[in-house]
Amino acid sequence: MYEPEPATAARAMIRVLVVDDSPSARELLVYVLNTDPAIQVIGVASSGEQAVEMAAKLKPDVITMDIHMPGLDGFGATRRIMESCPTRIVMVTAVEIPGEVAATFSALDAGALAVLARPVGIGLAGFEADVGNLLQTIKLMSEVNVVRRWPQRAAKTPATPATSPPVSLPSGDRPIRIVAIGASTGGPMVLQTIFSQLPADFPVPIVLVQHISAGFAVGFAQWLASTTGFPVRVAQHREPLRAGTVYLAPDHCNMRVCALETIALTNDPPEHGLRPSVSCLFRSVAEVYQGTAAGVLLTGMGRDGAQELLQMKETGAVTIAQDKESAVVFGMPGEAVKLGGANYVLAPDMIAAALRRLVTTGR
């Protein structure tokens, strides 16, 4: 759970351990992190074994962990650290091959909090954006009070579904025709929990915006599908929406739904500094589906999608926000709750149960 520090509190330096077997990559990461006066690199490790030792000795606030290292790789090092001296770990990788990216997300099962792209070389296109994302994530993760080690799921083995949530869903005679979900920091493991508990014959489409590093969308979709058994694909322009499939917004595009039950990908300006934007997706769902939609806003920093979840609620949609206790960052769902935009505030297992109930027994 993310708990922001009081505005009046003196902010301590964020102590970071950098782990990477490439000398040039270590040098770049140390340089980037040291550009922020709030961050101090307290050590570097060139192997997984060294990372485990230095984590126990230095007790850093955050570790940036490479994936591919000789001997003990980043996955193994993360598991050992989480078992012996739990620490906030952010995986940083340069891999953009979809299959390799999919494997990289296994680090979240090991206990890492986030997976990010390593900044490209200085002066190259995208460098500033990558640096900003890295620094923001390091700062955000440093304030996570509880480091959770999520249970590892076997590929294509659904988790035991939770029982129906202890709430009464709205009554009405219009069936749910679509589910829209927005997520950011901490979202991948929550989405894994939800989708692994949905039936293979889920009778409506799911449209999803997950804020993620550029180049990772295809690999993320592959990982999510392989670990949940639920079909997940990167959306394409003018693609028809089909029941029982998750459509993930691609890099650098806003995604909307259309009246003809198709997807539209656009180059509309970013919203809240983000593209794809949850706000854009939710607004289109409110306009097209109104009271025949369900909206879900999950863990993440900022307010992307919060006002639009309220808009969905006002058109008659069923709206759900993730609860504070289970959210790594309660920013986006918290803003929706403050606005009164959520019919229900639920933990991930209960969100899955609520969605099953909504689409199978009506409201």
N, C-alpha and C positions, 0 to 999 in steps of 0.2 A: 504494500500500500504506500502511496506517495503522500507524505505529510510535508507541506511547505514550511520553511522556517519562518518565525515571526519577523516582520519587516525591521524591527528594531534590534534584532539579535546580530551580534558581530559574526560575520561569516568566516569560518576557518578555511585555511588553504586546503584544497582538495588534493590529496596525496595519491599519485598514480604510479602503478608498476606497469611498464611496457614489456610485452613478451612477443618476440618475433625472431626467427632464426636468420633472417636476412639483415645484414648490417646496414644496407641502404634503407630498408624499410624502417628499421629501428631509428635511424638517424632522422628520417622524415617525420616519424610520429613524435619523437622527442622535440624536434623543432616546432611542429605544429602546436603541441600541447603547451610548450613554454611561451607561446605568443599570448596566452591568456594569463593575466596576473592572478587569477583565482585558482590556477592549477599549478602543482609542483610535481615534476617527475622525480620520484625518490629512488628509482632503480630500473635497470633493464635486465631482462633474462633472454638467453638465446636458445633455450630448450624447455620442454615441458617439465623435466625433472628439476631444473633450476627454478622454474616458476613456482613449483610447489614449495620448495625450500624457502624462497624469498617471500612468498605470501605469508608463510608462518612466522618468519623472522621480522619482516618490515610492517606487516599488518596494514597494507594500503587501504585507502577508501574505495578505490576502483582499480581493476586490472583490465588492460586491453590485451586480448589474447589472440594470437595467430592460430590458424587451424592446422595447416600442414607443416609439421616439423619432424625431423628424424627422431627415432626413439619414441618417447611419449608425446603423442600429438596433442593438439589443443583440446580435443574431446576428453581424452584421458586425464590431462592436467586439470581441466575444469572439474571433472568428477572427483578427483582426489582432493582438490582444494575445497569443494563444497562439503566433502565428508569430514575433513580435518580442521579447516579454519574458514568457515563460510564467508565469502567475500563477493562483493558486487563485480560481476564479470561481463565485459562487453567484447564480443567476438568481432575482430576487424580483419577483413579478408579482401584480397584484390580479385578474387575469382568472380567471373560473370558468366561462365558456361552454365546453362540451366541445370544440367545434371549435377554439377559440382555445387552449385548454390543450394539445390535441394538437400544435398548431403550436409551442407554447412548448417542448415537449420536444426540438425540433430543436436547441435550444441545447446539449444534451448532445453531439450530433454535432460541434458547433463547438468543444467542449473544456471546457464548463462541468462542474462536479462535481456540482451538485445544482440542483433547481428547487423553490422554496418559494413559499408564499402570503405576500404582504405583510400584515403585521399590520393587522387592522381598526382602526377608530378607538378611541381611549382611552375606556374605559367601556362599550364594546359587548361583547356575548356573544362569547366566543372570543378576546378580545384577549390575555389572559394566556397561553393555550395557544399562540397564534401567536408571541408574544414568546419564550416558552420554547423553542419549536422553532427559531426564528431564531438565538437566542444559542447554543444547543447546537450547531447546525450550523456556525456561524461558528467556534466553538472547535474542533470536530472537524476541520473542513477546514484549519484553520491548522496542524494537526499532520501533514497528509499530506505525506510527504517527496518523493514523485514525482508531478508533475502529468502525467497521461497525456492525450494527444489521440487519442481513439478514431477509427478511420476512419469516414467518413460512408458510409452504405449507401443505395443507391437504393431507392425505395419498391418493395416487393413483389419485390425481386431477392434471392434467397437467397444467402448467402455460400457459398463452396466448403466442403463438409463436411470436417471433420478426419477422419483415419484413426482406427480403433479405438484406445482407450487401451491403453497397455502394461501392463495388469493382467488378471488372470484373474477374471472375475465368478463369483459363487458358483454351484455346480451345484445343480439341484433340478428337480422335475417340475411345479412350480406356476408358471403364467405370471404376469407382471406385469399387474395390472388397473387400476392408477391410479398417477399420479405426483403427489406433493405437493411444492411449492416454497415456501420462505420467504426473503424478502429485505428489506433496509432500505437504508441509505445506500450509494450506488454501485450499487444493484441494477438500475435501468432499463437501463443499457447492457449489463450482463451478461445480463439476460433477452433483450435484443435479439439478442445473439450466439447464445444457445442456441436460441431459437425460430426464428431465420432458418436454422438448420441442421437442423431437424426436417422430415421429409417431410410432404406434404399429407395423406397417408393414415396418419398416426400413429395406431396402433390403440387407444389408451387415452385417457381424459380426463386433464387436468392441472388441479389445484386450486392456487391461488396466493394467498399473502398478501404484499403489498408495502407496507411502511410508507410513506405518502405524505401530503401535505397534504390536509386535508379539502376536498372540492369538486373534487379533481383526478382521481378514480378513472375516471370515464367518459372524460375526455380522454386519460388515460394509456392506457386500453385501446384507444382509437382509434389513438393514435400507435403503440403496440406492434404492433397488427394491420397497420397500413399500411406499417410499415417492415420487417416480417418476412414478410408474406404468410400468417401463421399466424392462424387465428381466435382472437380474444381478446374476451371479453365480461365485463361486470360481472355477478356471480352474483345470482340471485333466489331467494327462499325457496321450498323444495319443488321446485326445478327439477331435472329428471332430468339425470344426467351422461351426456354423449355423447362418443364417441371423437373424437380429433382436434380438441378444443376446449379452450382455456384459460379457466378460471372464476376471475375476480379477485374477492377479497373486497371488498365495498363499504365506504364510510365508516361508522364508528361501530358496526359490527356484527362480532361474532365469527362465523366460518364453520366449520361442521362438516359431515362427510359422514355419511350414514345407511346403515343396512343395506339399504335398498331402492334403493341407488345414486342417491340424491337429495341435495340440498344443504339444510342447515338454517342459517338466519341467526338469531342470538340477541342479546339484550341482556345477556348474562352480563357480570359485572364484568371490567374490563380485567385483563390479566395482564402483569406487568413494566411496568405503566403504559400498556399499549398495547391498543387495540381498533380494528381486528382484530388478533388475536394469532396468531403462528405456532404457539405452544405449543398453543393450543386446536385448531387445524387438525390438527397432527401427532398429537396425542393421539387424536383421533377416527379418523384414518386407521389408527393402530396397533390400535385396538380393533376396527374394522370389517373391515379388509383384511389385517391381520397380515402373513404372509409373501408376500402377492401385491401388495405395494406397493413403490414406490421413493420415498425421501425425499431432498430436496436442500436444503441450507442455504447461502445465499449471503452475500455481504458485508453488514455492518451492525454497528452499535454495540450492546453489551449482550449478553444471553444468551437472548433470546426464541427458543424452539424448540430450544435445545441439549439440554436434558434429555429432551425429547420425541423428538428424533432418536435418542437412545440407546434410548428406549422402543420406537421403531419397529424398531431393529436387534435388540432382544431378542425381538421377536415374529417375527423372520425376514425382515423387509424388507431390501432393499438400500439402504444409506444413503451419501450423498455430501456432502462439505463442499468449498466452494471453497478453493483453496490460498492461502497467505499472499501469494505473489508477485503474484497477479492481483487480490486483494481491495483495494478502497479502504480498507475498515475490516475488520480480521480479528477483530472482537469475537465475533459470533454463530458463525461457523464455527470460530473458534479455541476457543471454549468447548466446542463439540461434540467437537472433536478431543481436548481435554484430558480429557473425560469418557470417551473411547473410543467415542463414538457414531457415528463415520464408518467405514464399510467402506473408503472410498476418499476421497482428498483430491486434487482435480483442478482444472485450469484450465478456464475456460468452454468452449473448443472441445472439450476432452476430456469434459466433462460431457455435451455434446450427443451426442458419439459414443457414450458409454456408454449413454445413454438409448435411442438408436437400436438399439444392439446388444441391450439388455435386452428391448425389446418386439418385436423382429423375429426374434431367434434364440433367445430364452429365456435361461436362465441356465446 
